[in-house]
């Protein structure tokens, strides 16, 4: 029941508010995409550090840290990807509906990406292990784990270190294997969203 002095709702104002919400959410998607690229660049720097670590025996322990950094950075990348997908879903399923279907980009994009030709094994939208982003995170972590194992065994076979160093290295290597597997599972779950 309306009280005397109540203002009649203006439908045009509601539309303007929803359009402002759309603009803010699209800006948030852009911001998160930029953060993803920054995280990707940090991961490439981590891979470069790993390549330097392979060159010298004294830096061999750095290889054990690379899978952990890949996991941390990959998780951040996936987190932003999750929020971008969530915003896109909200725009498609809620905001567009409230605007009488006038915002169609997200629904059109979803339909276009669902086409069978856009999800091949070596497609940039395929989000499988051959995807460049997954290779940058998972591939670098896996390569570091394998390199650390081979280099550690080779160097220690030539000149065995003290057992505490071996135990610490083995624990670090084991942690690297665990986080690499966890990162792989996280990317697989992210591809299902």
N, C-alpha and C positions, 0 to 999 in steps of 0.2 A: 504494500500500500504506500502510495506516495504521500509525502508530507508537503504542506504548503511551503514554497520556496525551493523545493528540490529542482535541480537542473535536469532537463531532458538530455539523455545520453546522445552524443553526436556520433553517428556511424562513421563519418569521415575521419574524426579524431581517432577512433579505434583502428581504422585502417592505417592511418599515419603511424600510430604507435607500433603496429605489427610490422610495417615496412622498416621502421627504425630498428626494431628487434632483428629483422632479417639482415639489415646492413651490419649491425653489431656482431651477429653470429658469423657472417661471411668474413668480417675482419678478424674474428677470433680464429677461424680456420686458416686464414693467411698467416697470422702470427704463429700458430702452432706448426704450420708447414715450414716457416723460416727457422723455428727452433729445431725441427727435425733435420734440416740441412746442416745446422750448426753441430748437432750431435753426430751426424754422418761425417762431417769434416774432422771432428775430434777422433772418431774411430779410425779414419785414414791416417791421422797423425800417430795413433797408437800402433797401427800396422807398420808405419815407417820406423818407429822406435824398436819394434820387434825385429825388423830386418837388420838394424844396427846391432842388436843384441846377439844375433846369430853369428856376426862377424868376429866376435871376441869371446874367448872362453870365460874371461872374468865377468862378462855381462850375461852369462847364461841364465842366472836366476831371474832376470827381467822377463824371460819368456814365460815363466810361471805366472807372472802378474797379468799378462796380456789376456788370457781367457776371462779373468775376473773383470778387467776393464771392458772387455767386449760384452760381457753379461750386463754390467751396470749401464753402459751406453745403449746397448740394444734394448734393454728394458725401458729406458727413457724414450727411445724412438717408438717402441710399441705403445707406450702410454699415450703419447701424442697422437699416434695413428688411431688408437681407440677413441679418443675424445673427438677427433675430426670425424670419424664415422658416426659417432653418437650425435654430433651436431647436424650432420647431413641427414641422418634418419629423422631427427626432430623437424628439420625444415621440410622434409618430404612428407612425413606422416601427420604432423600437427599444424605447423604454421601455414603451409600451402593449403591445407584443407580449410582452415579458418579464413583464408583469403580467397575462398571460392575457387581454388585451383589455379589462380593466376600466376603463381610462382612454380614454374615447371622444370627448372634446370635440374634439380636433384632427381626427380622421377625420370626425366629423360636420360640423365647420366647413368642411373642405375640400370635402366633398360638397355642402353647401349653397351655397358660393360658386361651385362649378362649374356650377350650374344656369344654363341659358341666359338666364333673366330677370334674373340679377344682374350681367350684364356689358354693359349698354347703353352707348351713346356718352356720355351725360350721367349715368351711374351713378357713385356714389361709389366703387364697387369696380372701375370700368372701367379705371383706371390709364392712360388715354390722354391726349392733349394737353389735352383739356377738363377733366381732373381738377383740382380746386382746388389740390392740392399741386404738381402739375406747373406750373400757371399761376403759382403764387407763385415758383417758382424759374426755370423756363425762360422763362415769360412776362415776368417782370421783367427778366431778362437780355436777351431779344430786344427788348423795349421800350427799354431803355437803349441798346442798340447802334443801333437805328434813330433814337432821339432824339438821340444824340450825333452821328450822321452828318448829320442834317437841321440841327440847331442849329449844328454846326461850319461847315458849308457856308454857311448863312445869315449867321452873324456874321462869317465871314471874307470873305464877298463884300462886306459893308458896309465892313469895315475889315480888310484883310489883315494878319496878324501876320508876324513874322519866320519864315523857312523852318525854323530848328531847332524852333520850337514846332509847326509844321505836321507835320514829320517825327515828332516825339515823340508828338503826338496821333494821327497815322495809325498808328504802331506800337501804341500803346495800344488804339486802336479795333480794329485787326486781331487783337490778342490777345483782345479781348472777343468778336469773332466766332468765333474758334477755340474758346474755352472754352465758349461758348454751344452750339456744335455738339457738342462733347464731352459737355456736360451732357445734351443731347437724346439722344445715343446711350446714355448711362449710364441714363437713365430708361427707354428702350426695352428695354435688356437686363434691367433690374430687373423690368420688367413680365412678362418671359418666365419668371422663376423660380417 
